[in-house]
Amino acid sequence: MRMFVALIRTCTFLSIDFGAIRWARVRRRALRLGAFALAALAGRREARSLTPMACAFVAGWLGVATGAPASPGFLLTSLALFILLGVAALIDGLYFVLPDGPLLGLAALGALIRVTDPPGSIAAFLGAGLCAYAAFWLFARVYEKLSGRPGLGGGDVRLFAIAGLWLGGEGLVSCLLVATGSALLSAALAWRSGELARRDDPLPFGPHIALGLWLTWMFGPLST
């Protein structure tokens, strides 16, 4: 009996210690992401190439300030989108990886806002997401085959597919144009500041897809 009680106590202490260690890791990562976000907004050297993207991301809320009065539902959805995209963009900008957590959250929220749409509209948005995934996946494979190095990560492909679910086919064009322009500007700044030592050094594309999704959601497609 005493051995059983001792075993329970040991497991309890271990679980508490493991939880504390895990919380400490989460806290450190959150602080690092926050510092990276401030560095990007302030134009500091370690994140200067992402400064235009970060400023445009924050300025996306001007879509509410300058547009027609928005409903509480739209504001809550936009806030959730802003947070999830922001977390994904910061992690990709810092660690060169788009984590599954924010992407799953974006996909779930994007599906949720389509629940009340007519069946034909739902099918159109799902089709846009599938086409976006197929197009980016094919581009990534062809680029890697021709150049011998990866051009897009799997997270980029999934994020663009999620953008199709949120924006539809017409919005995807605007998302891609904004993302491409932002990425080119970021690459130019990185090259000038010395972040890129060679032309084939990697740069994250996820933050720019996130920006394209966010600005298209707030302001609408470029053609309208």
matplotlib code that plots the C-alpha trace (Angstrom):
import matplotlib.pyplot as plt

x = [0.0, 2.8, 4.5, 1.3, 0.9, 4.5, 4.1, 1.0, 2.9, 5.9, 3.7, 1.8, 5.1, 6.4, 3.2, 3.3, 7.0, 6.2, 3.3, 5.5, 8.3, 5.8, 4.2, 7.6, 8.4, 5.1, 5.8, 9.3, 8.1, 5.2, 7.7, 10.0, 7.2, 6.1, 9.6, 9.9, 6.6, 7.7, 11.0, 9.2, 6.9, 9.8, 11.9, 14.8, 17.5, 16.6, 13.1, 13.4, 12.5, 9.0, 8.4, 6.1, 4.2, 3.7, 2.7, 0.2, -1.1, -1.9, -3.3, -5.8, -8.1, -8.6, -11.1, -13.4, -12.5, -13.1, -15.9, -19.5, -20.4, -19.5, -21.6, -20.4, -20.2, -17.9, -15.7, -15.3, -14.6, -12.0, -10.4, -10.0, -8.7, -6.2, -4.9, -4.6, -2.9, -0.6, 0.6, 1.1, 3.0, 5.2, 6.2, 6.9, 8.9, 11.0, 11.2, 10.5, 7.6, 3.8, 2.5, -0.6, -2.4, -3.1, -3.8, -6.4, -8.0, -8.2, -9.7, -12.3, -13.3, -13.4, -15.7, -17.9, -18.6, -19.8, -22.3, -25.2, -24.3, -26.4, -25.1, -23.9, -21.9, -20.3, -19.3, -17.8, -15.6, -14.6, -13.7, -11.6, -9.7, -9.1, -7.9, -5.6, -4.1, -3.6, -2.1, 0.4, 1.3, 1.9, 4.0, 6.1, 6.8, 7.7, 9.9, 11.7, 12.2, 13.7, 15.8, 16.7, 15.6, 12.2, 10.3, 7.2, 6.7, 3.7, 2.4, 2.4, 0.3, -2.2, -2.5, -3.3, -5.9, -7.4, -7.4, -9.6, -12.0, -12.2, -12.1, -13.4, -12.0, -12.1, -10.5, -7.7, -6.4, -6.1, -4.6, -1.9, -1.2, -0.8, 1.3, 3.6, 4.1, 4.8, 7.3, 9.2, 9.5, 10.6, 13.2, 14.6, 14.8, 16.5, 19.0, 19.8, 20.2, 22.3, 19.8, 20.2, 23.8, 22.9, 20.0, 18.9, 18.8, 15.2, 12.7, 9.3, 6.3, 3.7, 3.6, 2.8, 0.0, -1.4, -1.2, -3.0, -5.7, -6.1, -6.3, -8.6, -10.9, -11.0, -11.1, -12.4, -10.9, -8.9, -11.3, -14.2]
y = [0.0, 2.4, 1.6, 2.4, 5.7, 6.6, 5.8, 8.0, 10.9, 10.4, 10.5, 13.5, 15.4, 14.4, 15.5, 18.9, 19.3, 18.4, 20.8, 23.6, 22.9, 22.9, 26.1, 27.7, 26.7, 28.1, 31.3, 31.7, 31.1, 33.6, 36.2, 35.6, 35.9, 39.1, 40.5, 39.5, 41.2, 44.4, 44.2, 43.9, 46.8, 49.0, 48.1, 46.6, 44.8, 41.3, 41.6, 44.6, 42.6, 41.9, 45.5, 46.5, 43.2, 43.7, 47.4, 46.5, 43.7, 46.0, 48.6, 46.1, 47.2, 50.4, 48.4, 48.6, 52.2, 53.6, 51.3, 50.8, 49.9, 46.3, 43.7, 42.2, 38.9, 40.2, 41.9, 38.8, 36.7, 39.2, 39.4, 35.6, 35.6, 38.4, 36.4, 33.1, 34.6, 36.7, 33.8, 31.7, 34.5, 35.2, 31.6, 31.2, 34.4, 33.3, 29.5, 29.0, 26.6, 27.0, 25.0, 22.8, 24.5, 27.9, 26.3, 23.9, 26.8, 28.9, 25.9, 25.2, 28.9, 29.2, 26.2, 27.5, 30.9, 29.0, 26.8, 29.2, 29.8, 28.2, 24.7, 26.2, 28.8, 26.3, 24.1, 27.2, 28.1, 24.4, 24.2, 27.4, 25.8, 22.6, 24.4, 26.6, 23.6, 21.8, 24.8, 25.5, 21.8, 21.5, 24.7, 23.5, 20.1, 21.6, 24.2, 21.7, 19.4, 22.2, 23.9, 21.1, 22.9, 23.4, 26.6, 26.3, 24.4, 22.2, 24.8, 27.4, 25.1, 24.5, 28.1, 29.1, 26.4, 27.8, 31.3, 29.8, 28.6, 32.1, 34.2, 32.1, 32.1, 35.9, 36.7, 34.2, 36.3, 39.3, 37.3, 36.0, 39.4, 41.0, 38.0, 38.2, 41.9, 41.8, 38.9, 40.7, 43.8, 41.7, 39.9, 43.3, 44.6, 41.4, 41.5, 45.1, 44.6, 41.5, 39.0, 37.2, 36.2, 34.3, 34.3, 30.8, 31.6, 30.8, 33.5, 32.6, 33.0, 32.2, 35.7, 37.2, 34.7, 35.6, 39.3, 38.7, 36.7, 39.3, 42.4, 40.8, 39.7, 43.3, 45.3, 42.9, 41.7, 44.2, 44.1, 45.5]
z = [0.0, 0.9, -2.4, -4.2, -2.4, -3.1, -6.8, -7.0, -5.3, -7.6, -10.7, -9.4, -8.8, -12.2, -13.9, -12.1, -13.0, -16.6, -16.8, -15.3, -17.8, -20.7, -19.5, -19.2, -22.8, -24.0, -22.1, -23.5, -27.1, -26.6, -25.3, -28.2, -30.7, -29.1, -29.2, -32.9, -33.7, -32.0, -33.9, -37.2, -36.4, -35.3, -38.3, -36.3, -38.2, -37.1, -38.6, -41.0, -44.1, -42.6, -41.4, -44.4, -44.0, -40.3, -40.6, -43.4, -41.3, -38.4, -40.8, -42.1, -39.3, -41.2, -43.2, -40.2, -39.3, -42.9, -44.0, -43.2, -39.6, -39.1, -37.2, -34.0, -35.7, -38.4, -35.8, -33.7, -36.7, -38.0, -34.5, -34.5, -38.0, -37.1, -34.1, -35.9, -39.0, -36.8, -34.8, -37.9, -39.7, -36.7, -36.2, -39.9, -40.0, -37.0, -37.3, -41.1, -40.3, -40.3, -37.4, -37.6, -34.7, -36.2, -39.6, -38.1, -36.3, -39.5, -41.4, -38.7, -38.4, -42.2, -42.4, -39.6, -41.3, -44.4, -42.5, -43.2, -46.9, -49.7, -50.8, -54.1, -52.4, -50.0, -52.9, -54.7, -51.6, -51.1, -54.8, -54.5, -51.6, -53.4, -56.6, -54.5, -52.9, -56.2, -57.9, -55.1, -54.7, -58.4, -58.5, -55.5, -57.2, -60.5, -59.0, -56.8, -59.9, -62.0, -59.4, -57.1, -54.0, -52.4, -53.3, -51.1, -47.9, -47.1, -44.7, -47.5, -49.6, -46.8, -45.9, -49.5, -49.6, -46.4, -48.1, -50.8, -48.2, -46.7, -49.8, -52.7, -56.2, -56.9, -53.5, -54.1, -57.0, -54.8, -52.0, -54.3, -55.8, -52.4, -51.2, -54.2, -54.0, -50.2, -50.7, -53.4, -51.2, -48.3, -50.4, -51.6, -48.1, -46.9, -49.7, -48.9, -45.2, -45.6, -44.3, -47.6, -48.3, -51.4, -53.9, -52.9, -49.1, -47.9, -47.0, -45.5, -47.8, -45.1, -43.6, -47.0, -47.8, -44.4, -45.3, -48.6, -46.9, -44.2, -46.4, -48.9, -46.1, -44.6, -47.9, -50.4, -53.8, -55.7, -58.6, -56.6]

ax = plt.figure().add_subplot(projection="3d")
ax.plot(x, y, z, "-o")
ax.set_aspect("equal")
plt.show()
